[in-house]
Amino acid sequence: MGLRTARMANPKKLILRCVFSIGCLLFFAGIAGAEPAKELPEPVYKGMRPKITPFDSAKIPDPFLSYLVKRGHEASTKTDEDTKKKLEAEERLKQQKLTAAEKLKSLKVARTELQQMALSQLTLTAIIQAGDTGWAMVRDPKGRGFVLKKGTPIGRNGGVVFKVASKEKKVIIKEPYLEDGLRIKYKNVEMKLPDQVYE
């Protein structure tokens, strides 16, 4: 009886509660029966991603690293780089020397009988000049003769006849050698015609 009496005692509150309940029911009923919302058009920027620069932590200075430690680290890094460059330069030099040595070795490969004999074993016996072309003849220890002209390979050291000089009574031969172990250079070696043989 107490609760019923209390409700009856305040009819204004009861009416307000009823009105509020009915309003809520109508509101939710309206939402349930409402038309679905229309889809909004996609924005123009959809699918376009902003260009992001990759993060590099190495470029950001460490605020907790002291100045002296940082300087020591930089000096150590520079020393390491200098050592690396020096080793790379030494390796390049070594490769260049090996390449030059291989090239010299290939120039000294004997492909003819004349290349299998030392120049000291050969004797210059004749020189003939025919116009601009000079010819010469050498003899080996067995008495066999070989004809020489410009470009003829001769000797064990990879020599090549450079010039047959009839006036100077000699044959000039260019022999390859290594300068500083890196570059192939050529030196002149002369074979002179003995006076008693020359005519």
MIRO-89599 format. One record per atom (N, C-alpha, C): residue in three letters; x, y, z. Coordinates in steps of 0.001 Angstrom, whole numbers, plus 524288, in hexadecimal, padded with zeros to 5 digits. Example, Ala and Ser with C-alpha at 12.3 -4.5 7.8 and 13.67 -1.06 7.14 Angstrom:
2
ALA833867E9C681E78ALA8300C7EE6C81E78ALA833907F31C81E78SER832327F73681BA8SER835667FBDC81BE4SER832648001E81EBE
***
This chain:
199
MET803367FB6680000MET800008000080000MET80360804D680000GLY807EA804748026BGLY80B4880916802C9GLY80D3180ADF7FD7FLEU80EE58072C7FA0ELEU81100808897F4E5LEU80CB580AA07F16EARG80830808177F17FARG803CB809CC7EE44ARG8020080F2F7EFF2THR801EE810037F506THR8004C8150A7F713THR80424819447F571ALA80953817D07F55EALA80D6081B9F7F3E3ALA80CCF81D1C7EE30ARG80B89819327EAC5ARG80AFE81A547E53EARG8063081DC17E445MET8021D81C8D7E6F9MET7FD5581F8F7E64BMET7FDFB8250B7E87DALA8014B825647EC73ALA8020482A6D7EEFEALA804B082E457EB53ASN807FB82C617E75BASN80AD982FDE7E3D8ASN8096D82E797DE41PRO804D6830067DC68PRO8032982E947D72EPRO8063A831677D2E6LYS8087D835C57D411LYS80B8A8389F7D01FLYS8104C835747CE75LYS812D38333E7D251LYS817708300B7D118LYS815EB82B4C7CDF2LEU81171829117CF35LEU80FA2824727CC76LEU80E80825C37C6C7ILE80C2282A2C7C5E8ILE80AD982BD47C092ILE80FEB82CD67BD81LEU8137D82F567BFEFLEU81885830637BD56LEU81B4F82B5A7BBE0ARG81B08827A87BF47ARG81D9C822A57BE21ARG81AEB81FE87B994CYS815F2820267B981CYS8131E81DA27B538CYS8144E820417B000VAL8142E8257D7B02AVAL8155D8286F7AB5BVAL81AED827387A97CPHE81E84826ED7AD1DPHE823FD825C67ABB2PHE824828204E7A95DSER821D381C8D7ABB6SER82215817277A9C2SER81FBF816C47A455ILE81B3E8195D7A389ILE818B18193879E64ILE81C2881BEB79A5CGLY81E908204B79BC7GLY8221F8231D7982DGLY826C581FBA79691CYS828ED81CEA79A4FCYS82D628196779918CYS82BB3815247955ELEU826FE812E179669LEU8251580EBA792EELEU8244C810C878D6BLEU821FA8155D78CF0LEU8212E817A5787BDLEU8265A818E8784F9PHE82A1181ACF787FEPHE82F2D81C2F785B2PHE831E08175D7837BPHE832238133A786A6PHE834B980E70784D4PHE831AF80BC878082ALA82C8580C35780A8ALA8295180A0577C74ALA82A5880CF177766GLY82B2E81211777C3GLY82C5B815367731AGLY831A6813D2770C2ILE83572812BC77412ILE83A9D8113677226ILE83A5D80BFB76F73ALA8376980862771BAALA837178032376F7CALA834708034176A2EGLY83091806A97697EGLY82DB5806C77648FGLY82FD280AB9760B5ALA833DD80D8A76221ALA835F98119A75EA1ALA838E580F2E75A10GLU8395281211755DFGLU83C3B8104E75144GLU842138102D75276PRO844FC80C6C74FF7PRO84AA480C58750ECPRO84D2A8115074ECBALA85122812FD7517AALA853D7817C674FDAALA85690816F074A9FLYS8567A81ADD7475BLYS8591681A947423ELYS85EFE81ABF74308GLU861AE817AF73FB1GLU8676C8179A7400BGLU869A481CB373DF7LEU86D4F81EB4740C2LEU86FE68238273F19LEU873D38224A73ACDPRO87490825CE73720PRO87884824C573302PRO87E018247673562GLU881318210E73308GLU8868882061734FCGLU8899C8256573423PRO88CB3826CB737E8PRO88FDE82B8C73736PRO893FB82ACC732F4VAL8959882F157309BVAL8995282EE672C3CVAL89E8C82CA772DF1TYR8A00E82DC6732C6TYR8A53882C337348ETYR8A5708268073647LYS8A11082397735F4LYS8A12581E2B737B0LYS8A4BA81B0473421GLY8A7FB817E173654GLY8ABAA814AD73359GLY8B0E98175173289MET8B12181C6F73361MET8B61781F3B732DCMET8B8D081F4173821ARG8BD5F81CF973833ARG8C04781CC073D16ARG8C477820FF73D20PRO8C52A8237D74177PRO8C94D82778741B4PRO8CEA5824ED74148LYS8D243827B173ECBLYS8D797825B473E27LYS8DA63825F074371ILE8DC058215874524ILE8DE8B8210474A43ILE8E45F8200A74979THR8E7858237474BA0THR8ED33822C574B67THR8EEC681EA174F5BPRO8F1DA81AAB74DA0PRO8F3648169B75157PRO8F693818D3755DDPHE8F5A7816B375A49PHE8F8388188875F0CPHE8FDAB8162275F72ASP901968196876035ASP906F58179E760D6ASP908ED819547662ASER9093C8159C769AASER90AD1816E776F07SER910948187076F60ALA913A7816D176B79ALA919408180676BA5ALA91A4981DDC76B02LYS916A88209F76872LYS917748263476778LYS915E1829A276C20ILE9133C8274376FDEILE9118B82A4B77468ILE915C0829FE7789BPRO917C282E7277A53PRO91BDA82E5677E57PRO919C582C4C78388ASP91D128297578637ASP91BAD8275E78B54ASP91C6682BAE78F6BPRO9182882D77791F3PRO918BF831C4795BBPRO91BB28302579AA2PHE91C1A82B1979B97PHE91EB8829337A051PHE924858281279F65LEU9263E8289079A63LEU92BAF8277F79922LEU92EE382C7179A05SER932F982C0479D0ESER93618830AD79E2FSER939368325979965TYR93AC38373979954TYR93DA183973794E3TYR942C18368E79401LEU9459B8356E79832LEU94AB3832DF797ADLEU94A2982D4E795A5VAL9463282A90797A1VAL9454D8253B795C1VAL943DE8255079001LYS940AB8292C78E87LYS93F22829B278907LYS943DD82AC678599ARG9474182E5378742ARG94C0682F8A7843EARG94F8482AC3783B9GLY95005827D778808GLY953328230F787DDGLY950EC81F117842BHIS94BC481E9D7842CHIS9492181AF9780A2HIS949F881C8E77AEFGLU9497D821B4779D9GLU94A508239D77481GLU94FEA822AA772BCALA953B18239B7763EALA9593A822B1774E9ALA95A3381CF3773D5SER957DA81994776F3SER95874813F177633SER9562081235770FBTHR9518B8146976FC2THR94EFC8132476ACATHR95253814E27662FLYS9549C819A176696LYS957F881BA276263LYS95CC881833761BATHR95F118167576614THR963A881305765D0THR9623B80DE776329ASP95DAF80BCA7647EASP95BE5806E976216ASP95B218079975C36GLU958D780C0775AA9GLU957FB80D1675514GLU95D3080DAE75237ASP960EA81073754B0ASP96616811207523FASP968CF80BE075196THR968718088A7558ETHR96AD48035C75549THR9685680027750EELYS96325800887508BLYS9605C7FDA974C75LYS962057FF7C74705LYS9626B804B674658LYS96411806DE74145LYS969A28052473FF2LYS96D0D80515743E6LYS9727B8038474308LYS972C07FDCE74158LEU96FB97FA7E743E8LEU96FA77F4EE74283LEU96D7C7F42773CFEGLU9696B7F72273BA5GLU967397F6BD7365EGLU96B2B7F87C73247ALA96E1F7FCB273362ALA9721F7FE9A72FBDALA976757FA8E72F0FGLU978087F81D73366GLU97C107F40973321GLU97A307EF6272FECGLU975387EDFC73094GLU973087E99B72D9EGLU972D67EADB727CBARG9714A7EFC672679ARG971377F15F720F6ARG976A67F12B71E98LEU97A827F31A72198LEU97FF17F31471FBCLEU981D47ED8171ED5LYS980747EA127225FLYS981F87E492721E1LYS97F977E22C71CF2GLN97A937E36671BFFGLN977F87E15471755GLN97A677E38271256GLN97BCF7E88F7126DGLN97E4F7EAED70DD7GLN983957E85770CBBLYS986817E747710ECLYS98B987E4B271034LYS98AF37DF3070E0BLEU987067DC6371010LEU986107D71870E15LEU9847E7D73370858THR981307DAFD706EFTHR97F757DB797017BTHR9840F7DCB16FDE9ALA987617E0596FF9BALA98BF37E1D16FC74ALA98FB37DD2D6FBE4ALA990757DA3C70025ALA993F47D5B26FFF4ALA991D97D18C6FC3CGLU98CB07D0C06FC57GLU98A407CCE96F8CCGLU98AD97CEA26F319LYS98A3E7D3BB6F22BLYS98AC67D5B56ECD5LYS9905F7D5016EADCLEU994357D6336EE36LEU999B07D5816ECB7LEU99AD87CFC16EB9FLYS998B27CC606EEE9LYS999827C6C46EE31LYS997567C4F06E8F3SER992AF7C70B6E788SER990567C5866E282SER9938E7C78E6DDE7LEU9961F7CC256DE9FLEU9997B7CE2D6DA68LEU99E607CAE46D9A3LYS99FFD7C8246DDC1LYS9A4C87C50E6DD78LYS9A3E77BF586DBEBVAL99F047BDF36DAE2VAL99DE17B88F6D954VAL9A05A7B7896D3F7ALA9A3787B34D6D3A8ALA9A6327B1FE6CEC5ALA9A2777AF526CAFBARG9A1EF7B1BB6C65AARG99E797AF7E6C261ARG9A17D7ADD46BD7CTHR9A6587AF8B6BD11THR9A9967AE1F6B88ATHR9AEE77AC396BA83GLU9B1F37AA006B6E5GLU9B73D7A82C6B855GLU9BAB87ACB06BA07LEU9BA207B1246B76BLEU9BD4C7B5B86B8CALEU9BC407B7846BE60GLN9B7747B6C06C045GLN9B61A7B8616C588GLN9B8097B48A6C9B5GLN9B9C67B0016C813GLN9BBBF7AC246CBCDGLN9C1957ACC86CCC7MET9C4117B0526C9E4MET9C9B47B12C6CA75MET9CACF7B68B6CCC3ALA9CEF77B6DD6CFD7ALA9D0AC7BBEA6D1E9ALA9D3477BF036CD88LEU9D3107C4346CDE6LEU9D5837C7796C9DCLEU9DB637C6816C98ASER9DDC97C5226CDFDSER9E36E7C4226CE0FSER9E4E97BF466CAECGLN9E1257BBD16C9DEGLN9E2317B71F6C6CDGLN9E1F17B8236C0F6LEU9DFEC7BCAB6BF72LEU9DF2F7BDE16B9F0LEU9E3637C1A46B80CTHR9E5077C0DC6B329THR9E8F97C43E6B0C1THR9E69D7C6DA6ABFBLEU9E7187CC076ABB1LEU9E52F7CEF56A729LEU9E91B7CE3B6A2BBTHR9E73B7CC3569E4ATHR9EACC7CAFA699F9THR9EA117CE6469528ALA9E56D7D0C869474ALA9E4967D3F568FBCALA9E0257D7CE69094ILE9E0957DC4A68DDFILE9DC6C7E03668DC9ILE9DB9B7E1E368823ILE9D6B27E1FA68675ILE9D5667E37D68119ILE9D13A7E7C168156GLN9D2007EBDC67E53GLN9CE317F01E67E13GLN9CBC37F007678ADALA9C68E7EF5567870ALA9C3C57EF5667375ALA9BFB37F3B4673B7GLY9C10C7F846671D1GLY9BD967FCC667218GLY9BD167FE94677C3ASP9B8597FEC8679B1ASP9B7828005767F1CASP9B7A17FBB3682DATHR9B7D67F717680C2THR9B7AA7F25D683FFTHR9BD207F02F684DDGLY9BE517EF1D689CCGLY9C3637ECC468B0CGLY9C2AD7E71868CAFTRP9C6627E3D368B02TRP9C64F7DE4468C5CTRP9CB7F7DCE668EDDALA9CB5F7D92969246ALA9D03D7D763694CBALA9D0097D17A69559MET9D4B07CF3F6961DMET9D5037C999696E9MET9D8537C88669BB2VAL9D66C7C4DC69F00VAL9D9667C3296A393VAL9DA4C7BD4E6A325ARG9DE647BB936A5E2ARG9DFCD7B6006A5CEARG9DFF27B4016AB62ASP9DDC97AF436AC39ASP9DDE37ACEA6B16BASP9E2CE7A99E6B216PRO9E3C37A77D6B6C5PRO9E8947A46A6B79CPRO9E91379FAD6B405LYS9E4C179DB16B1F9LYS9E4F5799266AE72LYS9E5F179AC06A8CCGLY9E64079FCE6A7CBGLY9E74B7A1B56A27FGLY9E2677A2C169F53ARG9DDD37A2296A198ARG9D9067A33269EB6ARG9D8127A90E69E6AGLY9D60F7AAD9699F4GLY9D5137B06E69932GLY9CF557B1CB699C8PHE9CE667B68269BDDPHE9C90F7B87D69C82PHE9C8D47BE0C69A67VAL9C4B77BF3C69773VAL9C4097C46E69530VAL9C0F47C7D669906LEU9C2D47CCAF699A6LEU9C0407D06A69D26LEU9BE327D50B69A11LYS9B9DF7D71C69BBCLYS9B7D17DC0F699BCLYS9B5057DEBB69E3FLYS9B3267E37569D76LYS9B0737E64F6A19BLYS9AB9F7E3416A35BGLY9AB487E26E6A88DGLY9A6D07DF9C6AABEGLY9A7D07D9E06ABC7THR9AC737D7E36AA5BTHR9ADA57D2586AB47THR9AEBC7D16C6B117PRO9ABE67CDB86B3A2PRO9AD0A7CC726B919PRO9B2497C99C6B970ILE9B5627CB076BD5AILE9BA9B7C8B46BDD7ILE9BC587C8C76C38DGLY9BEE67C4A26C543GLY9C1187C4636CA88GLY9BD4A7C26D6CEABARG9BF907C0C86D320ARG9BC6A7BE9C6D763ARG9B99F7C2C16DAA7ASN9BB0E7C7A76D9FFASN9B8D57CBD56DD3CASN9B4417CEAB6DAA6GLY9B1E47CC446D6AAGLY9AD667CEAB6D41BGLY9AECC7D3216D082GLY9B3AA7D3336CE96GLY9B5627D76E6CB28GLY9B2E47D7366C5C5VAL9B2917DBD46C350VAL9B0777DC556BE04VAL9B4217DFEF6BAFDVAL9B5527DE766B61DVAL9B8B77E1BA6B2D7VAL9B5F67E6EA6B1E2PHE9B8867EB316B37APHE9B6507F0686B2DDPHE9B84C7F3076ADDDLYS9BD587F2266ACA8LYS9BF9A7F4C06A80ELYS9C4557F1BA6A617VAL9C49F7F1416A0F1VAL9C9517EF2669E70VAL9CC197F3D669C0CALA9D06B7F57F69E8AALA9D3407FA3669CE9ALA9D8177F8A0699D1SER9D7B87F90B694ABSER9DC197F76C69158SER9E0B67FB29691CFLYS9DFAD8003F69255LYS9E3F780401692AFLYS9E7078035E697BDGLU9E4398023D69BFEGLU9E6E18018E6A112GLU9E8CE7FBFB6A1DALYS9E7B47F88D69E1FLYS9E9567F30E69E3ELYS9E76E7F0406A339LYS9E2657F1026A469LYS9E05A7EE776A916LYS9DA7E7ED916A89BVAL9D89B7EA326AC05VAL9D2FB7E9216AC8FVAL9D1757EAD36B213ILE9CD5E7EE116B26CILE9CB837EFEC6B78BILE9C6B67ECAE6B91BILE9C7047EA656BDB3ILE9C2D47E7116BFC4ILE9C0A97E9A06C4B2LYS9BB807E9BD6C52ELYS9B9037EBE06C9EALYS9B7327E7556CD55GLU9B9167E7526D237GLU9B7997E33B6D5F3GLU9B44C7E59F6DA52PRO9AFEF7E3056DBC7PRO9AC9C7E5196DFF6PRO9AED57E3F36E565TYR9ADC37E77A6E910TYR9AF2D7E6A26EE85TYR9AB537E9AB6F1F2LEU9AB3E7E8626F6F3LEU9A7B47EB006FA96LEU9AA737EF816FD4EGLU9A7F67F4136FD3BGLU9AA007F88E7001AGLU9A6CB7F9287051BASP9A97B7F90270991ASP9A6FD7F95170EB2ASP9A3127F4E170F8DGLY9A39D7F0C070C78GLY9A0057EC5870D09GLY99A8D7ED7270B28LEU999A77F20D708B0LEU9945D7F39E70727LEU9939D7F45970150ARG997697F6FC6FEDDARG996D47F8716F95FARG99AAD7F5756F5F8ILE998CB7F3DA6F16AILE99C337F1396EDABILE99ED97F5596EA51LYS9A3FC7F54D6EA6ALYS9A7207F8D76E72CLYS9AA7C7F5816E383TYR9ACEF7F8186DFC5TYR9B0377F54B6DBFFTYR9B5A27F7B26DBE9LYS9B98D7F4526DBE1LYS9BEF57F6206DB76LYS9C1367F44A6D642ASN9C4EA7F7626D43EASN9C7747F6066CF4FASN9CC147F2696D03FVAL9CC427EE3D6CD2BVAL9D0BE7EAA96CD37VAL9D2B97EA6B6C79BGLU9D7C27EB146C6FBGLU9D9F27EB4A6C1ACGLU9DD227E6686C067MET9DC8A7E4B16BB97MET9DFE87E0896B974MET9E31C7E3156B516LYS9E8397E3326B5C5LYS9EB8B7E5D06B1EELYS9EDF37E1E36AE2ALEU9EE8E7E3BA6A969LEU9F0E97E0826A552LEU9F6D67E0FA6A5A3PRO9F9927DC9A6A612PRO9FF507DCE96A62CPROA016A7DF506A11DASPA05AF7E26D6A180ASPA07CF7E52E69CF4ASPA09B67E17D698BBGLNA0BF47DD1669A39GLNA0E1B7D98E6965BGLNA09F77D6CF69322VALA050B7D6BD69530VALA00DC7D41669254VAL9FE027D7E568EC6TYR9FDD97DCDD6904FTYR9FAAD7E0A268D78TYR9FD037E1CF6881DGLU9F9B97E23E68435GLU9FB6F7E38967EF1GLU9F8767E85767D0D
***
